[in-house]
């Protein structure tokens, strides 16, 4: 298991991923917020593909003013380091307060994820 997410987060991400795979409600609360402390990139992940357990879906903000929904592999995120050699980190204090679609709407309006 990747150190970017806890066992509980992995379980919730997979549960949301299973619902997404069968076409159920795909506007869940994000489960985890990952970020680069030295490169202004943020990932609000809401689900994990149950087929591979590595491909996450969520709101991706690479810090260039174009946040969007998309997918990313946790294994790829684990290999990223920023300009000051800082790895991607998990926000241990993240508590979602809105659905993924609302985070997307706000991020599109602001050009970045604001919370």
Backbone as JSON, one array per atom type, in Angstrom:
{
  "sequence": "XXXXXXXXXXXXXXXXXXXXXXXXXXXXXXXXXXXXXXXXXXXXXXXXXXXXXXXXXXXXXXXXXXXXXXXXXXXXXXXXXXXXXXXXXXXXXXXXXXXXXXXXXXXXXXXXXXX",
  "N": [[0.85, -1.18, 0.0], [0.47, 2.23, -0.72], [2.2, 4.89, 0.95], [0.91, 7.29, 0.84], [-1.78, 7.32, 1.42], [-4.02, 6.34, 4.05], [-5.04, 3.17, 5.5], [-7.79, 3.23, 6.05], [-8.61, 5.38, 4.43], [-8.02, 4.29, 1.95], [-9.88, 2.19, 1.84], [-12.3, 3.65, 1.8], [-11.93, 5.13, -0.58], [-11.83, 3.02, -2.45], [-14.42, 2.0, -2.14], [-15.96, 4.14, -3.08], [-14.96, 4.09, -5.66], [-15.88, 1.63, -6.59], [-18.64, 2.13, -6.67], [-18.61, 4.12, -8.61], [-17.69, 2.64, -10.79], [-19.84, 1.01, -11.41], [-21.7, 2.81, -12.2], [-23.13, 4.25, -10.3], [-24.03, 6.99, -8.08], [-21.74, 9.45, -8.67], [-20.67, 11.65, -7.39], [-19.16, 12.06, -4.93], [-18.07, 12.96, -1.57], [-14.79, 14.27, -1.37], [-12.08, 12.14, -0.39], [-9.41, 12.26, 0.38], [-6.78, 14.68, 0.6], [-4.05, 15.47, -1.25], [-0.83, 16.98, -1.64], [1.82, 19.06, -2.95], [4.28, 20.42, -1.06], [6.06, 22.3, -1.97], [5.5, 23.03, -4.58], [2.95, 23.84, -5.3], [0.89, 22.12, -6.2], [-2.14, 20.25, -6.05], [-4.23, 17.54, -5.12], [-7.46, 16.44, -4.87], [-8.78, 13.65, -3.96], [-11.3, 11.31, -4.74], [-12.11, 8.73, -5.41], [-11.02, 5.35, -6.05], [-9.89, 3.2, -8.51], [-11.25, 0.05, -8.55], [-10.31, -2.04, -10.08], [-7.54, -1.84, -10.5], [-6.56, -0.69, -8.19], [-4.88, 1.47, -8.0], [-5.3, 3.66, -9.63], [-6.54, 6.75, -9.19], [-9.37, 8.94, -8.94], [-10.34, 12.31, -9.17], [-10.26, 15.8, -8.22], [-7.89, 17.69, -9.81], [-5.26, 19.9, -9.4], [-2.75, 21.46, -10.75], [-1.45, 23.76, -10.21], [-1.36, 25.67, -12.2], [-3.45, 27.23, -12.87], [-5.59, 25.86, -14.03], [-7.59, 23.92, -12.87], [-9.03, 20.64, -12.87], [-11.25, 17.81, -13.27], [-9.99, 14.51, -13.13], [-7.8, 11.66, -13.62], [-5.24, 9.96, -11.78], [-2.33, 8.09, -11.06], [-1.61, 6.61, -7.97], [0.86, 5.51, -7.52], [2.44, 6.96, -9.28], [2.24, 9.52, -8.14], [3.56, 9.04, -5.75], [6.16, 9.02, -6.57], [6.82, 11.59, -7.22], [8.69, 14.55, -6.71], [9.12, 17.86, -5.54], [10.58, 21.08, -6.5], [12.26, 21.62, -4.38], [12.95, 19.18, -3.5], [10.88, 18.07, -2.04], [8.51, 15.62, -1.22], [5.27, 14.45, -2.47], [2.61, 14.96, -0.25], [0.26, 13.89, 2.26], [-2.58, 15.59, 3.4], [-3.1, 15.63, 6.6], [-5.06, 16.82, 8.09], [-7.25, 17.34, 6.55], [-10.66, 17.81, 6.03], [-13.43, 17.1, 4.29], [-15.87, 19.39, 3.11], [-17.74, 19.71, 1.21], [-19.29, 18.38, -1.79], [-17.56, 16.72, -4.5], [-18.16, 17.91, -6.99], [-18.84, 20.51, -6.25], [-16.43, 21.45, -5.16], [-15.02, 21.43, -7.57], [-16.45, 23.37, -9.09], [-15.95, 25.72, -7.57], [-13.15, 25.79, -7.71], [-12.75, 26.12, -10.45], [-13.84, 28.66, -10.76], [-12.07, 30.16, -9.21], [-9.58, 29.53, -10.18], [-7.98, 27.81, -8.87], [-7.73, 25.25, -6.3], [-9.19, 26.21, -3.36], [-9.48, 25.48, -0.69]],
  "CA": [[0.0, 0.0, 0.0], [1.22, 3.47, -0.78], [2.14, 5.66, 2.19], [0.18, 8.53, 0.63], [-3.12, 7.19, 1.98], [-4.16, 5.39, 5.15], [-5.86, 1.99, 5.18], [-9.19, 3.67, 6.06], [-8.84, 6.17, 3.22], [-8.0, 3.35, 0.82], [-11.17, 1.49, 1.87], [-13.33, 4.59, 1.34], [-11.67, 5.4, -1.99], [-12.25, 1.84, -3.22], [-15.88, 1.93, -2.08], [-16.44, 5.15, -4.05], [-14.56, 3.6, -6.98], [-16.8, 0.56, -6.98], [-19.89, 2.79, -7.04], [-18.35, 4.8, -9.9], [-17.52, 1.62, -11.83], [-21.15, 0.47, -11.78], [-22.55, 3.9, -12.63], [-23.91, 4.87, -9.23], [-23.72, 8.4, -7.79], [-20.3, 9.68, -8.77], [-20.33, 12.96, -6.84], [-18.95, 11.86, -3.5], [-17.14, 13.85, -0.88], [-13.39, 13.81, -1.52], [-11.62, 11.35, 0.75], [-8.06, 12.65, 0.79], [-6.14, 15.8, -0.09], [-2.6, 15.33, -1.38], [-0.27, 18.23, -2.12], [3.27, 19.25, -2.95], [4.51, 21.6, -0.23], [6.95, 23.27, -2.62], [5.22, 23.2, -6.01], [1.59, 24.35, -5.47], [-0.02, 21.16, -6.82], [-3.07, 19.65, -5.08], [-5.13, 16.51, -5.63], [-8.55, 16.04, -4.0], [-9.14, 12.34, -4.51], [-12.61, 10.85, -4.28], [-12.32, 7.3, -5.64], [-9.89, 4.54, -6.5], [-10.34, 2.16, -9.42], [-11.12, -1.26, -7.9], [-9.65, -2.99, -10.97], [-6.08, -1.83, -10.32], [-6.23, -0.22, -6.85], [-3.83, 2.48, -8.08], [-5.77, 4.81, -10.39], [-7.47, 7.56, -8.4], [-10.14, 9.96, -9.65], [-10.66, 13.45, -8.33], [-9.97, 17.14, -8.71], [-6.44, 17.85, -9.94], [-4.85, 21.28, -9.56], [-1.29, 21.43, -10.88], [-0.91, 25.07, -9.88], [-1.19, 26.48, -13.41], [-4.7, 27.94, -13.12], [-6.54, 25.07, -14.81], [-8.01, 22.73, -12.15], [-9.97, 19.82, -13.62], [-11.42, 16.42, -12.85], [-9.15, 13.61, -13.9], [-7.26, 10.49, -12.92], [-3.8, 9.94, -11.53], [-1.91, 6.87, -10.36], [-0.96, 6.87, -6.69], [2.28, 5.14, -7.65], [3.12, 8.1, -9.91], [2.33, 10.58, -7.15], [4.57, 8.67, -4.76], [7.49, 9.23, -7.15], [7.02, 13.01, -7.5], [9.3, 15.47, -5.75], [9.09, 19.23, -6.01], [11.87, 21.71, -6.78], [13.11, 21.58, -3.19], [13.04, 17.76, -3.13], [9.79, 17.72, -1.13], [7.59, 14.66, -1.84], [3.83, 14.66, -2.3], [2.22, 14.66, 1.12], [-1.17, 13.79, 2.59], [-3.04, 16.57, 4.37], [-3.67, 14.86, 7.71], [-6.14, 17.58, 8.72], [-8.3, 17.61, 5.57], [-12.03, 17.36, 6.3], [-14.24, 17.63, 3.19], [-17.07, 20.11, 3.53], [-18.66, 19.78, 0.06], [-19.14, 17.33, -2.8], [-16.5, 16.94, -5.48], [-18.62, 18.86, -8.02], [-18.79, 21.87, -5.7], [-15.0, 21.81, -5.16], [-14.67, 21.73, -8.96], [-17.04, 24.66, -9.47], [-15.21, 26.78, -6.88], [-11.78, 25.82, -8.23], [-12.81, 26.72, -11.78], [-14.08, 30.09, -10.58], [-10.91, 30.78, -8.56], [-8.35, 29.15, -10.85], [-7.23, 26.85, -8.04], [-8.45, 24.73, -5.13], [-8.97, 27.21, -2.34], [-9.43, 24.92, 0.66]],
  "C": [[0.89, 1.24, 0.0], [1.12, 4.23, 0.54], [1.36, 6.97, 2.04], [-1.22, 8.5, 1.25], [-3.11, 6.17, 3.11], [-5.01, 4.21, 4.7], [-7.34, 2.38, 5.13], [-9.5, 4.48, 4.81], [-8.88, 5.28, 1.99], [-9.34, 2.62, 0.71], [-12.27, 2.4, 1.34], [-13.16, 4.94, -0.13], [-12.12, 4.24, -2.87], [-13.76, 1.69, -3.24], [-16.48, 2.92, -3.08], [-16.11, 4.71, -5.48], [-15.47, 2.51, -7.49], [-18.14, 1.16, -7.41], [-19.74, 3.48, -8.4], [-18.29, 3.79, -11.05], [-18.86, 1.04, -12.3], [-22.17, 1.56, -12.11], [-23.43, 4.51, -11.57], [-23.45, 6.31, -9.04], [-22.21, 8.61, -7.78], [-19.93, 11.1, -8.34], [-20.14, 12.85, -5.33], [-18.18, 13.01, -2.87], [-15.73, 13.37, -1.19], [-12.97, 13.08, -0.24], [-10.29, 11.86, 1.28], [-7.59, 13.85, -0.04], [-4.64, 15.56, -0.06], [-2.06, 16.63, -1.97], [1.25, 18.17, -2.16], [3.54, 20.52, -2.15], [5.37, 22.67, -0.91], [6.66, 23.48, -4.1], [3.77, 23.58, -6.31], [0.66, 23.42, -6.23], [-0.86, 20.49, -5.72], [-3.95, 18.63, -5.8], [-6.18, 16.23, -4.55], [-9.11, 14.75, -4.58], [-10.41, 11.81, -3.88], [-12.82, 9.35, -4.46], [-11.04, 6.65, -6.16], [-10.45, 3.41, -7.34], [-10.16, 0.79, -8.76], [-10.39, -2.28, -8.78], [-8.14, -3.01, -10.76], [-5.65, -1.32, -8.94], [-5.17, 0.87, -6.83], [-4.31, 3.76, -8.76], [-6.86, 5.54, -9.61], [-8.14, 8.59, -9.3], [-10.44, 11.1, -8.67], [-10.35, 14.76, -9.02], [-8.46, 17.36, -8.67], [-6.14, 19.32, -10.23], [-3.32, 21.3, -9.57], [-0.65, 22.8, -10.66], [-0.69, 25.98, -11.08], [-2.5, 27.17, -13.81], [-5.74, 27.19, -13.91], [-6.95, 23.8, -14.06], [-9.06, 21.96, -12.94], [-10.13, 18.45, -12.98], [-10.54, 15.56, -13.72], [-8.71, 12.43, -13.06], [-5.75, 10.62, -12.79], [-3.48, 8.64, -10.79], [-1.21, 7.26, -9.06], [0.53, 6.54, -6.77], [3.06, 6.25, -8.33], [3.28, 9.25, -8.92], [3.42, 10.3, -6.11], [5.99, 8.94, -5.25], [7.81, 10.71, -7.4], [7.74, 13.7, -6.35], [9.29, 16.86, -6.38], [10.49, 19.8, -6.19], [12.81, 21.73, -5.58], [13.19, 20.17, -2.6], [11.99, 17.34, -2.1], [8.86, 16.74, -1.85], [6.15, 15.11, -1.71], [3.47, 14.19, -0.9], [0.7, 14.58, 1.25], [-1.49, 14.86, 3.63], [-3.77, 15.82, 5.49], [-4.88, 15.53, 8.33], [-7.31, 17.87, 7.77], [-9.62, 16.99, 6.02], [-12.91, 17.93, 5.19], [-15.51, 18.28, 3.73], [-18.09, 20.22, 2.39], [-18.37, 18.62, -0.88], [-18.07, 17.72, -3.8], [-16.91, 17.96, -6.53], [-18.57, 20.3, -7.52], [-17.34, 22.35, -5.56], [-14.56, 22.19, -6.57], [-15.19, 23.09, -9.37], [-16.25, 25.82, -8.85], [-13.79, 26.92, -7.43], [-11.76, 26.43, -9.63], [-13.01, 28.23, -11.7], [-12.84, 30.82, -10.06], [-9.59, 30.49, -9.28], [-7.48, 28.2, -10.05], [-8.15, 26.34, -6.93], [-8.14, 25.67, -3.98], [-8.97, 26.68, -0.91], [-9.3, 23.42, 0.63]]
}
